[in-house]
Amino acid sequence: MVRIEKIKEIRPRLLDEFNLKEFVPRTPAIAEAYRWGKELHAGQVRLSGEPYFETHCAWVGAFLDKLVENEAWTIAGLLHDSVEDSGESLDRIRAHFPGALGEQVAFIVDGVTKLSAPRDGRSREMETLRKLGMFRDPGVFLVKLADKTHNLLTLEHMPPAKQVQKATEAIRAYGKLAGILNCHQWRCWLEDLAFPFAEPDTYVYVKEHVDADPRLRLEFIQPLLDQLGGLMEKVGIDGRATIFVNGYWQVWQKLRRMARSRKASLNNFAMVNDLVSFRLVVDGNNKDACYALLGAVNTFFGPYLDNDRFDDFIAYPQNGYRALQVTAYLPDFGAVEVVIATDEMEGENMWGVVDCIRQGRDTSHYNPVEILTPSGGARFLREGSSVLDAVASIQQEMLLDKISAVKVNGALARLSDRVRPGDVVEVVTSGKRLTPSGDWLGFANETTARLLRMVLATQSLKKDAEIGRARLQPVIAEEGILALEDVQALETDRMDNLLEELGCSSLEDLYVAVGGGAVRLDDFRKALCKVGITREQLGWVTVNIAADPAENRPGVLARLAGLVSKHNGNILRSVNNTLPEGGFTLRLVVTFPQAEYKDAMEESFRTSGIVFKSLQVV
């Protein structure tokens, strides 16, 4: 039997799913923790003016209780602020709940409690984060995540600067922690709570585009879901067909990665395949049924399949994630992802360590390492991560080609070294920078390797583009051109024809193609002639000048333009730049009524009294 979900709401809130309006104790010990916590926090209020314990601590406890139904963790959630804010002691907590229960509650509360007297001059927050990293216990991590999540729900009551700080920390540190714990649904929710405060303008831009996307219309989703569910029935596989709508922050990050690797532009959300993910979940744990269903899905989409975007994470799991992922590109809609997994796999795909705890499975592979930045920021990495992985987690926006050196706890470290819980990792970006290498892939985790491959690909393209520019220079100089950018600006149609003739999407792509050997110089010469980019057709003379700071005086450009006019030249285009040291460059595209005026103009330039570092006239 196949169960097809009927979609009524595209983006239901996790808060509604957990329905935490009233705390209902599940055991006598939890009821006592609630009573005691209320007593300890009596009179304390939040910035919103609401009673502290009943709105915050009770929410954290209730969320955890519904999530994992672990008595010690629920009690720890209720009492997580008791030592820090109420002056209670860990010994009293142990005594209040005798035996193993009290020990576990005290351990978790200790793990999430901020330090009041930091050592070595470090900030309280820095030492607290370092301490949290030492505990490395699922209960500690989940209580801290629940605490941060509820703080985000009431972020509007904080001052604007604090809002940005807390929201940014939530995304960079705690969103990543939820991701490493493979709690994907929780991660998306947490990040989307923070996104409007961390980057408000970007959030509005992304939300407008995503919410207007045709793939999120019920009239698109439900019929396709019914068809995919019908495929399961046809193949004879029991299970369910459902969807998962990705978070705004996650969609934006994926689009940015695609833009960096030149697979999409930042306004082309249609290329993001998991904006909505159609998930076919097979009952039980029959992997063979997943592969049988894969064949049916491939046949169903046929020519619309994107063969470059298929992942087999069943054969090669990624951080506990197991599934087959297929992408189809549907005209008038965009890329759509179909995920095939067993019921056991899907539970862990969405809720990671939480699902393992619920099902009584091993959680040892969810043992994140927390590292810190000198400014007190936290980052969470998988166990066994390298210094390079730490760098990638700290400065993703700068990517991996900006590293000069890395210090761990104040001492220089190698990129291949392993990080340990509580390490303070500082990325030095001044001075000569390290050149990213394919060898780095040998000590990079999957996330870092993905970023590194983009950097290596970009570097390779840049190198090919530089080679291509150099190879084309003597060829275009024969035609009176020193920069194809001038042709692009002045003769757009001819340039478009040239690119079409050579099968290139842009001028930069042409440089890369020539540098990489995909376009031969002979073919380039023939194409120039065919589209009319020649000296005879254009009648151009190009002048390129570079001068020292001493020559960069008021009126010098006017003097040079006057020398062109003196010889009946007509300036079609002028491109000038002031260099950092104060010198300048000038490129002029000129036409003359007669060819001999070119030589006379060049002589006037050379005898003008202006000292040039270089003067080129073609």
Buried (B, 14 or more C-beta within 10 A) or exposed (E): EBBBBEBEEEEEEBBEEBEBEEBEBBBEBBEBBBEBBBEBBEEBEBEEEEBBBBBBBBBBBBBBBBBBEBBBBBBBBBBBBBBBBBEBEBEBBBEBBEEEBBBBBBBBBBBBBBBEEBEEEBEEBBBBBBBBBEBBBBBBBBBBBBBBBBBBEBBEEBEEEEBBBBBBBBBBBBBBBBBBBBBBBBBBBBBBBBBBBBBBEBBEBBBEBBEEBEBBEEEBBBEBBEEBBBBBBEBEBBBBBBBBBBBBBBBBBBBBBBBBBBBBEEEBBBBBBBBBBBBBBBBEEBBEBBBBBBEBBBEBBEEBBBEEBEBBBBEEBEBBBBBBBBBBBBEEBBBBBBBBBBBBBBBBBBBBBBBBBBEEEEBEBBBBBBBBBEEBBBBBBBBEBBBBBBBBBBBBEEBBBBBEBBBBEEEEBEBEBBBBBBBBBBBEEEEEEBEBEEEBBEBBBEBBBEBBBBBBEBBEBBEBBEBBBEBBBEBBBEBBBBBBBBBBBBBEEBBEBBBEBBEBEEBBBBBBBBBBEBBEEEBBBEBBEEBBBBBEBBBBBBBBBBBBEEBBEEEBBEEBBEBBEEBEBEBBBBBEEEEEEEBBBBBBBBBBEEEEBBEBBBEBBEEBEBEBEEBBBB
